Amino acid sequence: MERDLLRQSVSYHGENLLSLLQCEQSENPDFKHVAADLSKTLNLRDTEEASPVLEQFIARKADLLFAASWKTSTPAHAVMPPLEQFMEVCVEERRELFYRDVERGDLVIGRINSVRDFGLFVTLLCTAGGLERDIEDLEIKALCPLRYVPSAGNHDDPLFYYQIGDLIRAGVKGIDRYHEKLTLSLYSSSLAPHLDKVKLGVISKEDLPLHYTRGEKVAADSSQTYEKLLESSLGLSNPLNVHFLLGKLGISDTQTPSLMRGLQSKRFKEDDFATAIRKKQSVSWALKCVKGGVDHFKSGRHVEAMNEYKKALEIDTNNVEALVARGALYATKGSLMKAIDDFELALENCPTHRNAKKYLCQTLVERGGQLEEEEKLVTAEGLYKRATVLDDTFQEAAEALTKLQLRIQKSLKLKEQEAAKEQEQTKTVETSAEKLRKILKEERSCSVHSSFIYRNQVVKACSHQALKL
């Protein structure tokens, strides 16, 4: 069990709570381990302020409320100065509370104000472990004896490396609550097990805890309030805060979200879990945005309408009504492809949505008409067919498809006729070429024959002349 929280609760509620705890948690070994220290924390309180019902609840649920798992060295939330710094708490009471709560093994940070032969005198500034306190103004002094100062290097004197004004981190070795005296140690063995890896010794200002440095800002600026400092902290907007706290509480979608054991024994319906409820809330919020967008659209304020539709889809990504309304606005503005995408996505999420189907068919036909004008007949035919498949009773799509198919058939016939004419012209050209080749061939043959006859005549004449001689 988390000791510090349990002691604070007992200190506030008094002896009645302690008695109830001893009764309800008598078999809890974790409680037995811390029970001896609880009687030391009792304070006298006005019995009129006591709440028996609340004390009974705390006693019964102590193992859950004060579970050690709440304590973590890695805070997932905003680190703030101690709340007491924003309250008017007297110095004497704060000193008393500090000496009551501090334990051996705790981690503290202080400033050296004196170096003696027997050790170091330190003025404490703050705690640095699980307990977060800023105590600089309390002027609490502590002694770090020479035997608790480790040697550094080869120098014989361990105190040689320490000077007045140095900031040091140390562990609490001993406590004398009655005389309000603390003994510190610079050996890691003096720390609690969960702090044993912390380096002790001289530190710089950058090593000071975040709660202390923020507390200095509060002390320097009297106008700084707890709320202002909290809002300026990055940890406040950490998206992991909710998951961190849910994990600590053991709440998830698969576990019963309650610390009440009576409710933990039952199984809730899925509709009762946060995810389902949040989804319903998102749908309702998105529909309000869609309604506002429709009002803007009817009044001709298209920009405002588009903003409302986009806001609705940011809240509920697949909201069918928002998709249909935005698609209709896109179609009105002439962005037909964007409109088609929205209508199709709406039908994917709700195939029976009448307006989504109706508007999609109309937009497909309108886009098909644009493609016809661009002579992209095959693509237009595909859009018309999609419209008829979606709604076989949609006459406009069926008529447009029939006209387009007739147009395509006529176009094909014209192309076939043009092809036939081109083929005939090609044949005519080929025939003329063949005739020309034939004439040229005949002329070439006649020329060769004439040349042969002429040559024979010449030979005969030459032979006859030779006989005369």
ZAMARGU-4260 file (C-alpha; in steps of 0.2 Angstrom, whole numbers, plus 5000, padded with zeros to 4 digits):
<rodrens>
0) 5000/5000/5000 | 5006/5018/4997 | 5012/5023/5014 | 5012/5042/5011 | 4994/5044/5005
5) 4987/5032/5018 | 4996/5042/5032 | 4988/5058/5025 | 4971/5051/5026 | 4973/5044/5043
10) 4980/5061/5049 | 4965/5070/5042 | 4951/5058/5047 | 4958/5053/5064 | 4957/5038/5076
15) 4940/5033/5070 | 4947/5029/5052 | 4962/5020/5060 | 4950/5009/5070 | 4940/5005/5054
20) 4956/5001/5044 | 4962/4989/5057 | 4946/4980/5057 | 4943/4980/5038 | 4961/4977/5033
25) 4967/4965/5047 | 4971/4951/5034 | 4980/4963/5022 | 4998/4960/5023 | 5002/4977/5015
30) 4992/4985/5028 | 5001/4976/5042 | 5017/4982/5035 | 5013/5001/5037 | 5000/4999/5052
35) 5014/5003/5065 | 5017/5020/5058 | 4999/5026/5057 | 4996/5029/5075 | 5010/5042/5075
40) 5000/5052/5062 | 4984/5055/5072 | 4979/5073/5075 | 4964/5079/5085 | 4949/5084/5074
45) 4932/5091/5077 | 4920/5076/5078 | 4906/5087/5070 | 4916/5086/5053 | 4918/5068/5053
50) 4909/5058/5040 | 4906/5040/5045 | 4900/5034/5028 | 4915/5041/5020 | 4927/5034/5033
55) 4919/5017/5031 | 4921/5017/5012 | 4939/5022/5013 | 4942/5008/5026 | 4934/4995/5015
60) 4942/5000/4999 | 4959/5005/5006 | 4968/4991/4996 | 4962/4999/4980 | 4963/5017/4985
65) 4980/5016/4992 | 4988/5003/4980 | 5006/5005/4977 | 5004/5005/4958 | 4998/5023/4959
70) 5016/5028/4963 | 5027/5031/4948 | 5043/5039/4944 | 5038/5044/4927 | 5024/5057/4929
75) 5011/5057/4915 | 5003/5073/4921 | 5008/5092/4923 | 5021/5094/4937 | 5016/5107/4949
80) 5024/5116/4964 | 5017/5109/4980 | 4999/5115/4983 | 5004/5122/5000 | 5014/5135/4991
85) 4998/5143/4985 | 4990/5142/5003 | 4993/5152/5019 | 5001/5138/5030 | 5012/5144/5044
90) 5030/5139/5045 | 5029/5130/5061 | 5015/5119/5054 | 5025/5115/5038 | 5040/5111/5048
95) 5030/5099/5059 | 5022/5091/5044 | 5039/5089/5035 | 5047/5080/5050 | 5032/5069/5052
100) 5032/5063/5033 | 5051/5062/5030 | 5058/5044/5030 | 5075/5036/5029 | 5079/5033/5011
105) 5070/5049/5005 | 5080/5060/4992 | 5083/5078/4997 | 5092/5092/4989 | 5101/5106/4998
110) 5115/5119/4998 | 5131/5118/5008 | 5133/5132/5020 | 5148/5125/5030 | 5162/5113/5027
115) 5170/5106/5043 | 5182/5093/5047 | 5169/5081/5053 | 5157/5084/5038 | 5145/5095/5028
120) 5132/5106/5035 | 5118/5108/5022 | 5102/5119/5021 | 5088/5109/5013 | 5079/5116/4998
125) 5067/5103/4993 | 5064/5084/4992 | 5067/5075/4976 | 5059/5058/4978 | 5041/5052/4979
130) 5038/5066/4993 | 5037/5083/4984 | 5040/5098/4996 | 5049/5115/4994 | 5056/5118/5011
135) 5069/5132/5007 | 5060/5145/5018 | 5059/5133/5033 | 5078/5134/5035 | 5080/5116/5039
140) 5098/5111/5043 | 5105/5094/5041 | 5122/5086/5044 | 5132/5075/5031 | 5145/5066/5042
145) 5162/5063/5035 | 5159/5044/5036 | 5145/5046/5024 | 5155/5056/5011 | 5163/5044/4998
150) 5181/5048/4992 | 5183/5054/4975 | 5199/5051/4965 | 5215/5049/4974 | 5213/5063/4986
155) 5214/5058/5004 | 5202/5071/5010 | 5184/5067/5004 | 5178/5085/5008 | 5191/5092/4997
160) 5179/5092/4982 | 5165/5101/4991 | 5163/5120/4993 | 5151/5132/5002 | 5137/5136/4990
165) 5137/5119/4981 | 5121/5111/4977 | 5121/5093/4982 | 5108/5078/4981 | 5109/5066/4996
170) 5099/5053/5005 | 5091/5054/5022 | 5101/5042/5033 | 5094/5046/5050 | 5080/5056/5058
175) 5077/5063/5075 | 5059/5069/5075 | 5059/5075/5093 | 5074/5086/5091 | 5071/5090/5072
180) 5088/5084/5066 | 5092/5075/5050 | 5108/5065/5045 | 5112/5064/5026 | 5122/5052/5016
185) 5130/5053/4999 | 5131/5034/4997 | 5118/5026/4986 | 5115/5013/4998 | 5106/5025/5009
190) 5092/5027/4997 | 5076/5018/4995 | 5076/5003/4983 | 5067/5013/4969 | 5079/5027/4970
195) 5095/5017/4971 | 5101/5022/4953 | 5100/5041/4957 | 5117/5049/4957 | 5121/5058/4973
200) 5134/5072/4976 | 5136/5089/4968 | 5123/5094/4955 | 5119/5110/4944 | 5104/5121/4944
205) 5098/5111/4928 | 5097/5095/4939 | 5084/5103/4951 | 5067/5095/4951 | 5054/5103/4940
210) 5042/5106/4954 | 5055/5117/4963 | 5060/5127/4948 | 5041/5131/4945 | 5039/5135/4963
215) 5053/5148/4961 | 5043/5156/4948 | 5028/5157/4959 | 5038/5165/4973 | 5045/5178/4961
220) 5028/5183/4953 | 5015/5186/4966 | 5001/5187/4952 | 5005/5169/4947 | 4990/5157/4952
225) 4989/5139/4952 | 4977/5139/4938 | 4988/5150/4927 | 5003/5139/4930 | 4993/5123/4927
230) 4986/5130/4910 | 5004/5134/4905 | 5011/5117/4908 | 5013/5106/4893 | 5009/5091/4904
235) 4991/5097/4906 | 4987/5094/4887 | 4996/5077/4887 | 4985/5065/4877 | 4991/5051/4887
240) 4984/5057/4903 | 4967/5049/4902 | 4975/5032/4896 | 4988/5033/4911 | 4974/5036/4924
245) 4963/5023/4916 | 4977/5011/4917 | 4980/5015/4935 | 4962/5012/4939 | 4961/4996/4929
250) 4947/5003/4918 | 4947/4997/4900 | 4934/4991/4887 | 4937/4973/4892 | 4936/4976/4911
255) 4921/4982/4922 | 4924/5001/4924 | 4921/5002/4943 | 4930/5001/4959 | 4914/4995/4968
260) 4916/4976/4970 | 4897/4974/4969 | 4898/4981/4951 | 4914/4971/4947 | 4905/4955/4949
265) 4893/4959/4935 | 4895/4960/4916 | 4890/4976/4907 | 4882/4976/4890 | 4894/4983/4876
270) 4882/4998/4874 | 4886/5004/4891 | 4905/5005/4889 | 4913/5022/4885 | 4917/5018/4867
275) 4899/5015/4862 | 4893/5030/4872 | 4906/5041/4864 | 4901/5035/4847 | 4883/5039/4850
280) 4888/5056/4856 | 4899/5059/4841 | 4885/5054/4829 | 4873/5066/4838 | 4885/5080/4838
285) 4889/5077/4819 | 4870/5078/4815 | 4869/5094/4823 | 4883/5101/4812 | 4874/5094/4796
290) 4858/5102/4801 | 4867/5119/4803 | 4875/5116/4786 | 4859/5112/4777 | 4852/5128/4784
295) 4866/5138/4777 | 4865/5129/4760 | 4846/5133/4759 | 4851/5151/4762 | 4864/5151/4749
300) 4879/5152/4761 | 4889/5138/4753 | 4905/5142/4761 | 4898/5141/4779 | 4888/5125/4774
305) 4904/5117/4768 | 4913/5121/4784 | 4899/5113/4794 | 4899/5097/4784 | 4918/5096/4786
310) 4916/5099/4805 | 4903/5085/4805 | 4915/5073/4796 | 4930/5077/4808 | 4919/5072/4823
315) 4912/5056/4814 | 4922/5051/4799 | 4909/5040/4791 | 4893/5050/4795 | 4882/5046/4781
320) 4871/5061/4782 | 4886/5073/4781 | 4893/5063/4766 | 4877/5065/4757 | 4875/5083/4761
325) 4893/5087/4756 | 4891/5077/4740 | 4875/5087/4735 | 4885/5103/4738 | 4899/5097/4728
330) 4887/5093/4714 | 4879/5110/4715 | 4896/5118/4713 | 4900/5107/4698 | 4913/5096/4706
335) 4905/5080/4700 | 4919/5068/4704 | 4920/5074/4722 | 4901/5072/4724 | 4902/5054/4717
340) 4916/5049/4729 | 4905/5056/4744 | 4889/5047/4738 | 4898/5031/4735 | 4907/5031/4752
345) 4890/5035/4760 | 4882/5020/4751 | 4897/5009/4758 | 4892/5014/4776 | 4873/5013/4773
350) 4868/5003/4757 | 4850/5007/4759 | 4851/5026/4760 | 4839/5032/4748 | 4845/5049/4745
355) 4863/5043/4743 | 4858/5031/4729 | 4846/5044/4721 | 4859/5058/4721 | 4873/5046/4715
360) 4862/5040/4700 | 4858/5058/4695 | 4877/5064/4697 | 4883/5049/4687 | 4871/5053/4672
365) 4876/5071/4673 | 4894/5067/4672 | 4891/5055/4658 | 4883/5069/4648 | 4899/5079/4651
370) 4910/5065/4644 | 4898/5063/4629 | 4902/5081/4625 | 4920/5077/4626 | 4918/5062/4614
375) 4923/5050/4628 | 4908/5038/4624 | 4915/5022/4632 | 4918/5030/4649 | 4901/5039/4648
380) 4893/5022/4644 | 4901/5014/4660 | 4894/5028/4671 | 4876/5026/4664 | 4878/5007/4667
385) 4883/5010/4685 | 4868/5021/4687 | 4856/5008/4680 | 4864/4994/4691 | 4861/5005/4706
390) 4843/5009/4702 | 4835/4999/4687 | 4820/5010/4688 | 4829/5026/4685 | 4822/5031/4668
395) 4834/5045/4664 | 4849/5033/4666 | 4841/5020/4655 | 4836/5033/4641 | 4854/5040/4641
400) 4862/5023/4640 | 4850/5018/4625 | 4854/5034/4616 | 4872/5033/4619 | 4872/5015/4613
405) 4863/5020/4597 | 4876/5034/4594 | 4890/5022/4597 | 4882/5010/4584 | 4880/5024/4571
410) 4898/5029/4575 | 4904/5011/4572 | 4894/5010/4556 | 4901/5026/4549 | 4918/5020/4554
415) 4915/5003/4544 | 4909/5013/4529 | 4924/5024/4529 | 4935/5009/4531 | 4926/5001/4516
420) 4928/5016/4505 | 4947/5017/4510 | 4948/4999/4505 | 4940/5002/4488 | 4951/5017/4485
425) 4966/5006/4489 | 4960/4992/4477 | 4958/5005/4463 | 4975/5012/4466 | 4982/4995/4465
430) 4973/4991/4449 | 4979/5007/4440 | 4997/5003/4446 | 4995/4985/4439 | 4990/4992/4422
435) 5004/5004/4421 | 5016/4990/4426 | 5009/4979/4412 | 5010/4993/4399 | 5028/4997/4404
440) 5032/4978/4403 | 5024/4977/4385 | 5034/4992/4379 | 5050/4985/4386 | 5046/4969/4377
445) 5043/4978/4360 | 5058/4988/4362 | 5069/4972/4365 | 5061/4963/4350 | 5063/4978/4338
450) 5081/4979/4343 | 5084/4961/4340 | 5076/4962/4322 | 5087/4978/4318 | 5103/4969/4324
455) 5099/4953/4313 | 5096/4965/4298 | 5113/4973/4301 | 5121/4957/4302 | 5113/4951/4286
460) 5118/4966/4276 | 5136/4965/4282 | 5137/4947/4277 | 5130/4951/4259 | 5143/4965/4257
465) 5157/4953/4262 | 5152/4940/4248 | 5153/4954/4235 | 5170/4958/4239
</rodrens>
